[in-house]
Amino acid sequence: MNLEWLKASAFFGSILYALVGVVVFLLTFIVIDKITPYNLWEEIVEKQNVALSIVVGSLALGVSIIVAAAVHG
């Protein structure tokens, strides 16, 4: 049985890349929020704008795929 992923370097490397991915994702969301002419969080949560939440969700998936591809190599 191959337990290569249980090694400390692989485990902590995975944790580090996951944290870097989350930070990049959050920074991207903040930048997009600043670029748009309205507050995304207020529009989605308080006004329940479904169309905007679909667009932001698609953006989130796209950025997540790009970050995952960049981390994976």
PDB file of N, CA, C and O in Angstrom:
ATOM      1  N   MET A   1       0.844  -1.182   0.000  1.00  0.00           N
ATOM      2  CA  MET A   1       0.000   0.000   0.000  1.00  0.00           C
ATOM      3  C   MET A   1       0.888   1.244   0.000  1.00  0.00           C
ATOM      4  O   MET A   1       1.793   1.363   0.827  1.00  0.00           O
ATOM      5  N   ASN A   2       0.636   2.152  -0.907  1.00  0.00           N
ATOM      6  CA  ASN A   2       1.457   3.350  -1.060  1.00  0.00           C
ATOM      7  C   ASN A   2       0.870   4.488  -0.234  1.00  0.00           C
ATOM      8  O   ASN A   2      -0.226   4.974  -0.511  1.00  0.00           O
ATOM      9  N   LEU A   3       1.609   4.900   0.773  1.00  0.00           N
ATOM     10  CA  LEU A   3       1.143   5.983   1.648  1.00  0.00           C
ATOM     11  C   LEU A   3       1.989   7.237   1.455  1.00  0.00           C
ATOM     12  O   LEU A   3       2.378   7.894   2.420  1.00  0.00           O
ATOM     13  N   GLU A   4       2.265   7.557   0.191  1.00  0.00           N
ATOM     14  CA  GLU A   4       3.074   8.726  -0.136  1.00  0.00           C
ATOM     15  C   GLU A   4       2.445  10.023   0.363  1.00  0.00           C
ATOM     16  O   GLU A   4       3.161  10.944   0.756  1.00  0.00           O
ATOM     17  N   TRP A   5       1.131  10.105   0.351  1.00  0.00           N
ATOM     18  CA  TRP A   5       0.455  11.336   0.741  1.00  0.00           C
ATOM     19  C   TRP A   5       0.473  11.562   2.247  1.00  0.00           C
ATOM     20  O   TRP A   5       0.130  12.649   2.711  1.00  0.00           O
ATOM     21  N   LEU A   6       0.873  10.542   3.023  1.00  0.00           N
ATOM     22  CA  LEU A   6       0.932  10.705   4.479  1.00  0.00           C
ATOM     23  C   LEU A   6       2.227  11.339   4.955  1.00  0.00           C
ATOM     24  O   LEU A   6       2.351  11.672   6.133  1.00  0.00           O
ATOM     25  N   LYS A   7       3.188  11.511   4.069  1.00  0.00           N
ATOM     26  CA  LYS A   7       4.445  12.134   4.473  1.00  0.00           C
ATOM     27  C   LYS A   7       4.191  13.583   4.861  1.00  0.00           C
ATOM     28  O   LYS A   7       3.318  14.246   4.301  1.00  0.00           O
ATOM     29  N   ALA A   8       4.960  14.058   5.818  1.00  0.00           N
ATOM     30  CA  ALA A   8       4.747  15.412   6.353  1.00  0.00           C
ATOM     31  C   ALA A   8       4.914  16.482   5.278  1.00  0.00           C
ATOM     32  O   ALA A   8       4.146  17.443   5.244  1.00  0.00           O
ATOM     33  N   SER A   9       5.902  16.329   4.404  1.00  0.00           N
ATOM     34  CA  SER A   9       6.121  17.358   3.389  1.00  0.00           C
ATOM     35  C   SER A   9       4.950  17.434   2.416  1.00  0.00           C
ATOM     36  O   SER A   9       4.550  18.530   2.023  1.00  0.00           O
ATOM     37  N   ALA A  10       4.398  16.299   2.022  1.00  0.00           N
ATOM     38  CA  ALA A  10       3.248  16.300   1.112  1.00  0.00           C
ATOM     39  C   ALA A  10       2.018  16.866   1.805  1.00  0.00           C
ATOM     40  O   ALA A  10       1.262  17.628   1.202  1.00  0.00           O
ATOM     41  N   PHE A  11       1.813  16.504   3.057  1.00  0.00           N
ATOM     42  CA  PHE A  11       0.645  16.974   3.800  1.00  0.00           C
ATOM     43  C   PHE A  11       0.686  18.485   3.993  1.00  0.00           C
ATOM     44  O   PHE A  11      -0.292  19.176   3.707  1.00  0.00           O
ATOM     45  N   PHE A  12       1.821  19.004   4.480  1.00  0.00           N
ATOM     46  CA  PHE A  12       1.909  20.439   4.734  1.00  0.00           C
ATOM     47  C   PHE A  12       1.978  21.246   3.438  1.00  0.00           C
ATOM     48  O   PHE A  12       1.527  22.391   3.391  1.00  0.00           O
ATOM     49  N   GLY A  13       2.541  20.650   2.391  1.00  0.00           N
ATOM     50  CA  GLY A  13       2.522  21.303   1.087  1.00  0.00           C
ATOM     51  C   GLY A  13       1.103  21.462   0.577  1.00  0.00           C
ATOM     52  O   GLY A  13       0.747  22.504   0.026  1.00  0.00           O
ATOM     53  N   SER A  14       0.293  20.431   0.760  1.00  0.00           N
ATOM     54  CA  SER A  14      -1.110  20.503   0.333  1.00  0.00           C
ATOM     55  C   SER A  14      -1.866  21.570   1.120  1.00  0.00           C
ATOM     56  O   SER A  14      -2.653  22.328   0.553  1.00  0.00           O
ATOM     57  N   ILE A  15      -1.624  21.624   2.416  1.00  0.00           N
ATOM     58  CA  ILE A  15      -2.272  22.637   3.257  1.00  0.00           C
ATOM     59  C   ILE A  15      -1.844  24.041   2.809  1.00  0.00           C
ATOM     60  O   ILE A  15      -2.673  24.946   2.717  1.00  0.00           O
ATOM     61  N   LEU A  16      -0.563  24.212   2.536  1.00  0.00           N
ATOM     62  CA  LEU A  16      -0.051  25.512   2.109  1.00  0.00           C
ATOM     63  C   LEU A  16      -0.676  25.933   0.784  1.00  0.00           C
ATOM     64  O   LEU A  16      -1.108  27.077   0.640  1.00  0.00           O
ATOM     65  N   TYR A  17      -0.727  25.020  -0.187  1.00  0.00           N
ATOM     66  CA  TYR A  17      -1.325  25.359  -1.480  1.00  0.00           C
ATOM     67  C   TYR A  17      -2.815  25.639  -1.349  1.00  0.00           C
ATOM     68  O   TYR A  17      -3.340  26.499  -2.055  1.00  0.00           O
ATOM     69  N   ALA A  18      -3.500  24.936  -0.468  1.00  0.00           N
ATOM     70  CA  ALA A  18      -4.921  25.200  -0.254  1.00  0.00           C
ATOM     71  C   ALA A  18      -5.118  26.607   0.323  1.00  0.00           C
ATOM     72  O   ALA A  18      -6.015  27.333  -0.103  1.00  0.00           O
ATOM     73  N   LEU A  19      -4.294  26.983   1.275  1.00  0.00           N
ATOM     74  CA  LEU A  19      -4.394  28.323   1.861  1.00  0.00           C
ATOM     75  C   LEU A  19      -4.066  29.405   0.833  1.00  0.00           C
ATOM     76  O   LEU A  19      -4.725  30.444   0.792  1.00  0.00           O
ATOM     77  N   VAL A  20      -3.057  29.166   0.008  1.00  0.00           N
ATOM     78  CA  VAL A  20      -2.719  30.131  -1.045  1.00  0.00           C
ATOM     79  C   VAL A  20      -3.887  30.264  -2.021  1.00  0.00           C
ATOM     80  O   VAL A  20      -4.213  31.371  -2.450  1.00  0.00           O
ATOM     81  N   GLY A  21      -4.513  29.149  -2.373  1.00  0.00           N
ATOM     82  CA  GLY A  21      -5.658  29.183  -3.275  1.00  0.00           C
ATOM     83  C   GLY A  21      -6.821  29.963  -2.698  1.00  0.00           C
ATOM     84  O   GLY A  21      -7.459  30.740  -3.410  1.00  0.00           O
ATOM     85  N   VAL A  22      -7.107  29.769  -1.419  1.00  0.00           N
ATOM     86  CA  VAL A  22      -8.205  30.488  -0.766  1.00  0.00           C
ATOM     87  C   VAL A  22      -7.898  31.987  -0.701  1.00  0.00           C
ATOM     88  O   VAL A  22      -8.785  32.809  -0.929  1.00  0.00           O
ATOM     89  N   VAL A  23      -6.660  32.341  -0.395  1.00  0.00           N
ATOM     90  CA  VAL A  23      -6.283  33.758  -0.327  1.00  0.00           C
ATOM     91  C   VAL A  23      -6.406  34.411  -1.700  1.00  0.00           C
ATOM     92  O   VAL A  23      -6.914  35.527  -1.812  1.00  0.00           O
ATOM     93  N   VAL A  24      -5.945  33.722  -2.746  1.00  0.00           N
ATOM     94  CA  VAL A  24      -6.067  34.273  -4.100  1.00  0.00           C
ATOM     95  C   VAL A  24      -7.537  34.435  -4.480  1.00  0.00           C
ATOM     96  O   VAL A  24      -7.923  35.433  -5.088  1.00  0.00           O
ATOM     97  N   PHE A  25      -8.349  33.450  -4.119  1.00  0.00           N
ATOM     98  CA  PHE A  25      -9.779  33.536  -4.411  1.00  0.00           C
ATOM     99  C   PHE A  25     -10.421  34.719  -3.690  1.00  0.00           C
ATOM    100  O   PHE A  25     -11.194  35.462  -4.296  1.00  0.00           O
ATOM    101  N   LEU A  26     -10.114  34.905  -2.414  1.00  0.00           N
ATOM    102  CA  LEU A  26     -10.677  36.035  -1.664  1.00  0.00           C
ATOM    103  C   LEU A  26     -10.217  37.378  -2.219  1.00  0.00           C
ATOM    104  O   LEU A  26     -11.009  38.315  -2.321  1.00  0.00           O
ATOM    105  N   LEU A  27      -8.950  37.469  -2.576  1.00  0.00           N
ATOM    106  CA  LEU A  27      -8.456  38.716  -3.169  1.00  0.00           C
ATOM    107  C   LEU A  27      -9.141  39.013  -4.497  1.00  0.00           C
ATOM    108  O   LEU A  27      -9.449  40.166  -4.801  1.00  0.00           O
ATOM    109  N   THR A  28      -9.376  37.978  -5.278  1.00  0.00           N
ATOM    110  CA  THR A  28     -10.073  38.166  -6.546  1.00  0.00           C
ATOM    111  C   THR A  28     -11.498  38.652  -6.316  1.00  0.00           C
ATOM    112  O   THR A  28     -11.969  39.548  -7.018  1.00  0.00           O
ATOM    113  N   PHE A  29     -12.187  38.070  -5.339  1.00  0.00           N
ATOM    114  CA  PHE A  29     -13.546  38.507  -5.036  1.00  0.00           C
ATOM    115  C   PHE A  29     -13.567  39.956  -4.572  1.00  0.00           C
ATOM    116  O   PHE A  29     -14.453  40.717  -4.962  1.00  0.00           O
ATOM    117  N   ILE A  30     -12.609  40.342  -3.751  1.00  0.00           N
ATOM    118  CA  ILE A  30     -12.547  41.721  -3.260  1.00  0.00           C
ATOM    119  C   ILE A  30     -12.283  42.688  -4.413  1.00  0.00           C
ATOM    120  O   ILE A  30     -12.883  43.761  -4.474  1.00  0.00           O
ATOM    121  N   VAL A  31     -11.386  42.310  -5.327  1.00  0.00           N
ATOM    122  CA  VAL A  31     -11.094  43.178  -6.475  1.00  0.00           C
ATOM    123  C   VAL A  31     -12.328  43.330  -7.362  1.00  0.00           C
ATOM    124  O   VAL A  31     -12.654  44.435  -7.795  1.00  0.00           O
ATOM    125  N   ILE A  32     -13.010  42.218  -7.630  1.00  0.00           N
ATOM    126  CA  ILE A  32     -14.222  42.285  -8.451  1.00  0.00           C
ATOM    127  C   ILE A  32     -15.292  43.116  -7.743  1.00  0.00           C
ATOM    128  O   ILE A  32     -16.016  43.871  -8.392  1.00  0.00           O
ATOM    129  N   ASP A  33     -15.397  42.987  -6.430  1.00  0.00           N
ATOM    130  CA  ASP A  33     -16.369  43.775  -5.661  1.00  0.00           C
ATOM    131  C   ASP A  33     -16.060  45.265  -5.760  1.00  0.00           C
ATOM    132  O   ASP A  33     -16.977  46.082  -5.848  1.00  0.00           O
ATOM    133  N   LYS A  34     -14.776  45.627  -5.748  1.00  0.00           N
ATOM    134  CA  LYS A  34     -14.392  47.042  -5.845  1.00  0.00           C
ATOM    135  C   LYS A  34     -14.598  47.588  -7.257  1.00  0.00           C
ATOM    136  O   LYS A  34     -14.891  48.771  -7.432  1.00  0.00           O
ATOM    137  N   ILE A  35     -14.442  46.723  -8.268  1.00  0.00           N
ATOM    138  CA  ILE A  35     -14.577  47.172  -9.653  1.00  0.00           C
ATOM    139  C   ILE A  35     -16.036  47.442 -10.015  1.00  0.00           C
ATOM    140  O   ILE A  35     -16.329  48.384 -10.751  1.00  0.00           O
ATOM    141  N   THR A  36     -16.942  46.626  -9.505  1.00  0.00           N
ATOM    142  CA  THR A  36     -18.355  46.778  -9.855  1.00  0.00           C
ATOM    143  C   THR A  36     -18.926  48.055  -9.221  1.00  0.00           C
ATOM    144  O   THR A  36     -18.453  48.495  -8.173  1.00  0.00           O
ATOM    145  N   PRO A  37     -19.933  48.639  -9.854  1.00  0.00           N
ATOM    146  CA  PRO A  37     -20.468  49.910  -9.349  1.00  0.00           C
ATOM    147  C   PRO A  37     -21.363  49.770  -8.116  1.00  0.00           C
ATOM    148  O   PRO A  37     -21.835  50.779  -7.592  1.00  0.00           O
ATOM    149  N   TYR A  38     -21.608  48.555  -7.644  1.00  0.00           N
ATOM    150  CA  TYR A  38     -22.457  48.352  -6.464  1.00  0.00           C
ATOM    151  C   TYR A  38     -21.824  47.309  -5.572  1.00  0.00           C
ATOM    152  O   TYR A  38     -20.891  46.619  -5.985  1.00  0.00           O
ATOM    153  N   ASN A  39     -22.317  47.186  -4.363  1.00  0.00           N
ATOM    154  CA  ASN A  39     -21.782  46.248  -3.390  1.00  0.00           C
ATOM    155  C   ASN A  39     -22.355  44.854  -3.678  1.00  0.00           C
ATOM    156  O   ASN A  39     -23.558  44.630  -3.537  1.00  0.00           O
ATOM    157  N   LEU A  40     -21.490  43.928  -4.078  1.00  0.00           N
ATOM    158  CA  LEU A  40     -21.944  42.586  -4.445  1.00  0.00           C
ATOM    159  C   LEU A  40     -22.631  41.879  -3.287  1.00  0.00           C
ATOM    160  O   LEU A  40     -23.689  41.273  -3.463  1.00  0.00           O
ATOM    161  N   TRP A  41     -22.030  41.954  -2.103  1.00  0.00           N
ATOM    162  CA  TRP A  41     -22.586  41.236  -0.958  1.00  0.00           C
ATOM    163  C   TRP A  41     -23.984  41.744  -0.617  1.00  0.00           C
ATOM    164  O   TRP A  41     -24.885  40.954  -0.336  1.00  0.00           O
ATOM    165  N   GLU A  42     -24.160  43.051  -0.642  1.00  0.00           N
ATOM    166  CA  GLU A  42     -25.474  43.634  -0.343  1.00  0.00           C
ATOM    167  C   GLU A  42     -26.501  43.221  -1.401  1.00  0.00           C
ATOM    168  O   GLU A  42     -27.636  42.879  -1.069  1.00  0.00           O
ATOM    169  N   GLU A  43     -26.099  43.253  -2.669  1.00  0.00           N
ATOM    170  CA  GLU A  43     -27.012  42.877  -3.744  1.00  0.00           C
ATOM    171  C   GLU A  43     -27.430  41.408  -3.641  1.00  0.00           C
ATOM    172  O   GLU A  43     -28.596  41.078  -3.858  1.00  0.00           O
ATOM    173  N   ILE A  44     -26.489  40.536  -3.312  1.00  0.00           N
ATOM    174  CA  ILE A  44     -26.789  39.104  -3.281  1.00  0.00           C
ATOM    175  C   ILE A  44     -27.555  38.722  -2.023  1.00  0.00           C
ATOM    176  O   ILE A  44     -28.551  38.004  -2.100  1.00  0.00           O
ATOM    177  N   VAL A  45     -27.102  39.194  -0.865  1.00  0.00           N
ATOM    178  CA  VAL A  45     -27.682  38.738   0.405  1.00  0.00           C
ATOM    179  C   VAL A  45     -28.943  39.517   0.772  1.00  0.00           C
ATOM    180  O   VAL A  45     -29.973  38.918   1.081  1.00  0.00           O
ATOM    181  N   GLU A  46     -28.869  40.833   0.739  1.00  0.00           N
ATOM    182  CA  GLU A  46     -30.003  41.623   1.209  1.00  0.00           C
ATOM    183  C   GLU A  46     -31.099  41.768   0.158  1.00  0.00           C
ATOM    184  O   GLU A  46     -32.282  41.627   0.470  1.00  0.00           O
ATOM    185  N   LYS A  47     -30.714  42.049  -1.078  1.00  0.00           N
ATOM    186  CA  LYS A  47     -31.704  42.248  -2.134  1.00  0.00           C
ATOM    187  C   LYS A  47     -32.042  40.952  -2.867  1.00  0.00           C
ATOM    188  O   LYS A  47     -32.965  40.927  -3.682  1.00  0.00           O
ATOM    189  N   GLN A  48     -31.312  39.884  -2.589  1.00  0.00           N
ATOM    190  CA  GLN A  48     -31.513  38.550  -3.156  1.00  0.00           C
ATOM    191  C   GLN A  48     -31.574  38.576  -4.681  1.00  0.00           C
ATOM    192  O   GLN A  48     -32.513  38.065  -5.291  1.00  0.00           O
ATOM    193  N   ASN A  49     -30.574  39.169  -5.268  1.00  0.00           N
ATOM    194  CA  ASN A  49     -30.455  39.262  -6.717  1.00  0.00           C
ATOM    195  C   ASN A  49     -29.922  37.922  -7.248  1.00  0.00           C
ATOM    196  O   ASN A  49     -28.726  37.643  -7.159  1.00  0.00           O
ATOM    197  N   VAL A  50     -30.819  37.103  -7.797  1.00  0.00           N
ATOM    198  CA  VAL A  50     -30.473  35.750  -8.235  1.00  0.00           C
ATOM    199  C   VAL A  50     -29.549  35.789  -9.448  1.00  0.00           C
ATOM    200  O   VAL A  50     -28.597  35.012  -9.524  1.00  0.00           O
ATOM    201  N   ALA A  51     -29.814  36.670 -10.382  1.00  0.00           N
ATOM    202  CA  ALA A  51     -28.984  36.748 -11.582  1.00  0.00           C
ATOM    203  C   ALA A  51     -27.538  37.108 -11.235  1.00  0.00           C
ATOM    204  O   ALA A  51     -26.603  36.529 -11.788  1.00  0.00           O
ATOM    205  N   LEU A  52     -27.358  38.049 -10.334  1.00  0.00           N
ATOM    206  CA  LEU A  52     -26.021  38.435  -9.920  1.00  0.00           C
ATOM    207  C   LEU A  52     -25.331  37.305  -9.167  1.00  0.00           C
ATOM    208  O   LEU A  52     -24.129  37.099  -9.331  1.00  0.00           O
ATOM    209  N   SER A  53     -26.071  36.574  -8.348  1.00  0.00           N
ATOM    210  CA  SER A  53     -25.452  35.463  -7.625  1.00  0.00           C
ATOM    211  C   SER A  53     -25.025  34.348  -8.570  1.00  0.00           C
ATOM    212  O   SER A  53     -24.035  33.668  -8.303  1.00  0.00           O
ATOM    213  N   ILE A  54     -25.753  34.144  -9.672  1.00  0.00           N
ATOM    214  CA  ILE A  54     -25.331  33.154 -10.666  1.00  0.00           C
ATOM    215  C   ILE A  54     -24.039  33.612 -11.340  1.00  0.00           C
ATOM    216  O   ILE A  54     -23.132  32.807 -11.557  1.00  0.00           O
ATOM    217  N   VAL A  55     -23.953  34.889 -11.669  1.00  0.00           N
ATOM    218  CA  VAL A  55     -22.740  35.424 -12.297  1.00  0.00           C
ATOM    219  C   VAL A  55     -21.551  35.336 -11.342  1.00  0.00           C
ATOM    220  O   VAL A  55     -20.462  34.930 -11.748  1.00  0.00           O
ATOM    221  N   VAL A  56     -21.746  35.708 -10.090  1.00  0.00           N
ATOM    222  CA  VAL A  56     -20.659  35.655  -9.106  1.00  0.00           C
ATOM    223  C   VAL A  56     -20.266  34.200  -8.829  1.00  0.00           C
ATOM    224  O   VAL A  56     -19.085  33.905  -8.648  1.00  0.00           O
ATOM    225  N   GLY A  57     -21.237  33.300  -8.795  1.00  0.00           N
ATOM    226  CA  GLY A  57     -20.921  31.879  -8.625  1.00  0.00           C
ATOM    227  C   GLY A  57     -20.112  31.336  -9.782  1.00  0.00           C
ATOM    228  O   GLY A  57     -19.183  30.554  -9.582  1.00  0.00           O
ATOM    229  N   SER A  58     -20.458  31.746 -10.995  1.00  0.00           N
ATOM    230  CA  SER A  58     -19.683  31.341 -12.168  1.00  0.00           C
ATOM    231  C   SER A  58     -18.272  31.905 -12.109  1.00  0.00           C
ATOM    232  O   SER A  58     -17.308  31.224 -12.458  1.00  0.00           O
ATOM    233  N   LEU A  59     -18.156  33.140 -11.671  1.00  0.00           N
ATOM    234  CA  LEU A  59     -16.846  33.747 -11.493  1.00  0.00           C
ATOM    235  C   LEU A  59     -16.031  32.974 -10.457  1.00  0.00           C
ATOM    236  O   LEU A  59     -14.839  32.733 -10.647  1.00  0.00           O
ATOM    237  N   ALA A  60     -16.676  32.593  -9.375  1.00  0.00           N
ATOM    238  CA  ALA A  60     -15.992  31.839  -8.331  1.00  0.00           C
ATOM    239  C   ALA A  60     -15.491  30.493  -8.859  1.00  0.00           C
ATOM    240  O   ALA A  60     -14.363  30.093  -8.571  1.00  0.00           O
ATOM    241  N   LEU A  61     -16.321  29.804  -9.624  1.00  0.00           N
ATOM    242  CA  LEU A  61     -15.893  28.530 -10.199  1.00  0.00           C
ATOM    243  C   LEU A  61     -14.736  28.729 -11.172  1.00  0.00           C
ATOM    244  O   LEU A  61     -13.782  27.950 -11.168  1.00  0.00           O
ATOM    245  N   GLY A  62     -14.813  29.761 -12.001  1.00  0.00           N
ATOM    246  CA  GLY A  62     -13.742  30.023 -12.948  1.00  0.00           C
ATOM    247  C   GLY A  62     -12.429  30.331 -12.269  1.00  0.00           C
ATOM    248  O   GLY A  62     -11.393  29.785 -12.646  1.00  0.00           O
ATOM    249  N   VAL A  63     -12.454  31.185 -11.286  1.00  0.00           N
ATOM    250  CA  VAL A  63     -11.227  31.535 -10.550  1.00  0.00           C
ATOM    251  C   VAL A  63     -10.695  30.309  -9.810  1.00  0.00           C
ATOM    252  O   VAL A  63      -9.484  30.096  -9.752  1.00  0.00           O
ATOM    253  N   SER A  64     -11.585  29.512  -9.250  1.00  0.00           N
ATOM    254  CA  SER A  64     -11.147  28.308  -8.534  1.00  0.00           C
ATOM    255  C   SER A  64     -10.477  27.321  -9.479  1.00  0.00           C
ATOM    256  O   SER A  64      -9.477  26.704  -9.112  1.00  0.00           O
ATOM    257  N   ILE A  65     -10.999  27.163 -10.673  1.00  0.00           N
ATOM    258  CA  ILE A  65     -10.380  26.261 -11.655  1.00  0.00           C
ATOM    259  C   ILE A  65      -9.016  26.790 -12.076  1.00  0.00           C
ATOM    260  O   ILE A  65      -8.071  26.013 -12.213  1.00  0.00           O
ATOM    261  N   ILE A  66      -8.899  28.086 -12.281  1.00  0.00           N
ATOM    262  CA  ILE A  66      -7.621  28.663 -12.662  1.00  0.00           C
ATOM    263  C   ILE A  66      -6.594  28.500 -11.550  1.00  0.00           C
ATOM    264  O   ILE A  66      -5.454  28.122 -11.820  1.00  0.00           O
ATOM    265  N   VAL A  67      -6.971  28.775 -10.311  1.00  0.00           N
ATOM    266  CA  VAL A  67      -6.058  28.625  -9.180  1.00  0.00           C
ATOM    267  C   VAL A  67      -5.648  27.158  -9.023  1.00  0.00           C
ATOM    268  O   VAL A  67      -4.475  26.869  -8.783  1.00  0.00           O
ATOM    269  N   ALA A  68      -6.597  26.237  -9.154  1.00  0.00           N
ATOM    270  CA  ALA A  68      -6.278  24.821  -9.027  1.00  0.00           C
ATOM    271  C   ALA A  68      -5.311  24.369 -10.123  1.00  0.00           C
ATOM    272  O   ALA A  68      -4.382  23.603  -9.865  1.00  0.00           O
ATOM    273  N   ALA A  69      -5.536  24.846 -11.337  1.00  0.00           N
ATOM    274  CA  ALA A  69      -4.626  24.485 -12.433  1.00  0.00           C
ATOM    275  C   ALA A  69      -3.237  25.073 -12.212  1.00  0.00           C
ATOM    276  O   ALA A  69      -2.235  24.424 -12.511  1.00  0.00           O
ATOM    277  N   ALA A  70      -3.170  26.291 -11.694  1.00  0.00           N
ATOM    278  CA  ALA A  70      -1.869  26.911 -11.442  1.00  0.00           C
ATOM    279  C   ALA A  70      -1.132  26.202 -10.323  1.00  0.00           C
ATOM    280  O   ALA A  70       0.087  26.051 -10.395  1.00  0.00           O
ATOM    281  N   VAL A  71      -1.826  25.771  -9.308  1.00  0.00           N
ATOM    282  CA  VAL A  71      -1.185  25.075  -8.184  1.00  0.00           C
ATOM    283  C   VAL A  71      -0.769  23.667  -8.601  1.00  0.00           C
ATOM    284  O   VAL A  71       0.306  23.193  -8.236  1.00  0.00           O
ATOM    285  N   HIS A  72      -1.623  23.013  -9.361  1.00  0.00           N
ATOM    286  CA  HIS A  72      -1.356  21.628  -9.766  1.00  0.00           C
ATOM    287  C   HIS A  72      -0.206  21.560 -10.768  1.00  0.00           C
ATOM    288  O   HIS A  72       0.540  20.581 -10.787  1.00  0.00           O
ATOM    289  N   GLY A  73      -0.061  22.566 -11.581  1.00  0.00           N
ATOM    290  CA  GLY A  73       1.053  22.617 -12.528  1.00  0.00           C
ATOM    291  C   GLY A  73       0.660  22.080 -13.833  1.00  0.00           C
ATOM    292  O   GLY A  73       1.474  22.045 -14.756  1.00  0.00           O
TER     293      GLY A  73
END
